[in-house]
Amino acid sequence: MTKRLSKAVRNFMDWWLSELSAMLPAIVRNWFGHSVPALRAHLSDHEMSLTLHEGGNARPIATVPLEEDRSLGQRRDKLRRSLKRAGCMEKSAAIELTKDQFVSIHLKLPKATREYLCEVLRNEMDRYTPFSEDQVYFDFHTHDSDPESDSIGIDLVLTPRRQLDDWLDKLAALGLDVTYIGPGDDGVSQRSGFNLLPKQQIDWIRRQRLTRITAAVATCFVVISLMAWLPMSAREKALATVDARLTEVRRDADELVRTRKKLEDLRSSASSVQSEKHSRTPVIALLAELTSLLPDDTWLVQMSQSDTELRVAGYSANASSLIELLENSEMLENVRFDAPVTIQNETSREHFRIVASLETKD
């Protein structure tokens, strides 16, 4: 009973807030995370480019290197000036991923799991993908292809966290809050609406902004009231109280800066991980390469990668043709069977195991 009542209250609040949001200006709606911010960030290995999207047009705003000699304050001021010159009042940003920065997967799960899909996908992430739940940002949409079927279709989009965490910290340090992470506009309509940022993080940012706005409005209201109604002595006392409160806020802000500095130190100490990332072929790139090379009558049930080798196993209507197909890849060489090909009695498909050497990066 309690759970049903709680769910009904949440549904009512979501509806009520969405109705209120529709009456707000676009920039205010963006503050609360109800739409994709007009300020978009496009990431690469070494820099980030910011563009402002207005009326279907995109205007370049600034380019931010991953590593820069300027101090954090100088970089923040430089970005603030660039946004001001462009007439951009945004404090929210969206990260748009390119095709090689995310993976889109179609799954089918029993209808009984509909109410718990998020938990199911989290717990089974390493079953459907090469990653565990804590290694990726993901989002999903469902669709019932057949009302009579006992299963539901799921479109799952995910991206590794490791390549985004540095940029999320950098954007936060520059004074921008990321409220959206999703595939860029590549003409694939079914990918629209995906937000890979965890819901609890979006809600936290929204609550923080609401708290700041509420505090600012409340402070202005209190100050105006005091200035209008209180005598001079009481007014001075009230100003002293406000000043003490501001001192507490500054102290909290200093603590936040120190915490952020600790995080930056931890990030810098992980440079060896970044070096390993650049030296190895990304799993997403290998998945995309295999998907483009393997025919439709072939599917994989196992895939493992080491520093120098890739091993796959699966079923195919013609396993002997796979060696030649994979030899055409620029990422693979010395492709060969790791075990004799066998026939699966149930499907008459050929079961294969293939091992290949990975091309080393220059």
C-alpha positions, 0 to 999 in steps of 0.5 A: 500500500505504501509503495503504491501511494509513493508511486502515485505521489511521484507520478503526480509530482512529475506531471505537475512539474512538467506542466509548470515547466511548459510555462517557463522560458527555455533557458529556465527549463534548461536550468532544471534539466527538462530539455537538452541545453543549447550549449553543446560540448563535443569531445576528442582525446585532446580538446573540447569544442563548445557550440551554441545551438539556436534556431537550428543553427550551431555557432562555435563558442570556444575550444578548451584543451584537455591540458593547459598551462593557465590556472583554473581561475584564468581558464574559467574567466576566459570561458566566461568571456567567450560565453558573454561575447556569444550572448550565451547565459547558459550554465548547463551543457550537453555532451554530444557523443560521436559515433565512435564514442558510444555503442547501441545494442538491441535486446529482448527481455521478458515482459515480467521485467518491465518494472525493473528494467533499470535494475536488470540492465545494471545487474546484467550489464557484463552479460550483454556488453564487455563492461560492468555497470560501474564502467559505463553511462547508459540509457535505454528505451523500450518498445513492444514489437508484438503485443502477443509476445512475451518479450519486449524490445529494448534499445540500449545506448552506452559509453565507457565512463573512463573517457568522460569522467575527466571532462565532467570534472573539467566542465564542473571546474569551469563552472558548467553543469552537465545535464545531458550526455547522449548521441549526437545528431547523426540522422538516426531518429531512434537514438533521440531522447537518450540521456546517458547521465545517471538520473540521480546525478541529474536530480542532484544538479537540479536540486542544487540549482533549485537550492541556489535559486531559492536561497538567492530569492529568499536572501533578496526578499529578506534584505529588501524587507529589512531595508524597508521596514526595520529601523537603522539599528535593527537593519545593521544587526540584520546585515551583520547576520547576513554577513556571517551567513556569507562567511559560512558560505565562503567557508563552504565554498573554500572546502569545495575548492579543496575537495575539487583539488583533491579530485584533480590530484587523484586524476593526475595520479592516474595518468598511467591508465590514460597511457594504457588507454591510448596504447590499446585498441578500444573495445568499442572500435573492435565491436564496430569492426566485427559488426561491419565484417561478420555476415548476418548469419553469424553471431558471437557468444564470446569475446576476449581481448588482451594486449596483443590478441583478440579471441572470439567464439560463436556460430555461423552458417559458413565458418570457413569463410570468416577467416578471409573476411576478418583478414580484411580488417585493418585492426587484425592480422594473423587470423586463424581458428583456435579449435576445430569447427564443430556442428551444433545439432539443434541449429545445424550451425557451425561452432567456431573459435577464432584467434587474431593478433591485434595491429599495434598502434604507431 
